[in-house]
């Protein structure tokens, strides 16, 4: 005769240590994501009202030199070093576009104003070396900083720069 098959009965309340560790890690990661998201939302709510309006983003006044004219409307002199004239994209030589993008923001056409890969790379280098060795700013972030924000080096200004760069890309 065949012997009856033995079935092992285990207590369902006992879980292996690996299961407990897995659950703990899942909860820790979930809590970190939740807290990080809440922190970013709070920063957005705090900073967003202080950013320039979309209309002011469209109304850029370029710095031009002071021009002195004679009574018969002839230019007599110009004072000032900055001479900025707006150009349409089509007016810029293609080689110049490639040179600027290669030096400043080679992923310009691939990101929404903020290159998160570049920012993470810059943060990793800063953590590893303890120094700000490379920048993570895109051209749009540089425009946001140079035209609309101060040059102070704080995390709040950096968050403002990021939010404003996204707004510039989205609205303009």
Secondary structure, 3 states (H helix, E strand, C coil): CCCCCCCCCCCCCCCCHHHHHHHHHHHHHHHHHHHHHHHHHHHHHHHHCCCCCHHHHHCCCCCCCEEEECCCCCEEEEECCCCCCCCCHHHCCHHHHHHHHHHHCCCHHHCCCCCHHHHHHHHHHHHHHCCCCCCCCCHHHHHHHHHHCCCCCCHHHHHHHHHHHHHHHHHC
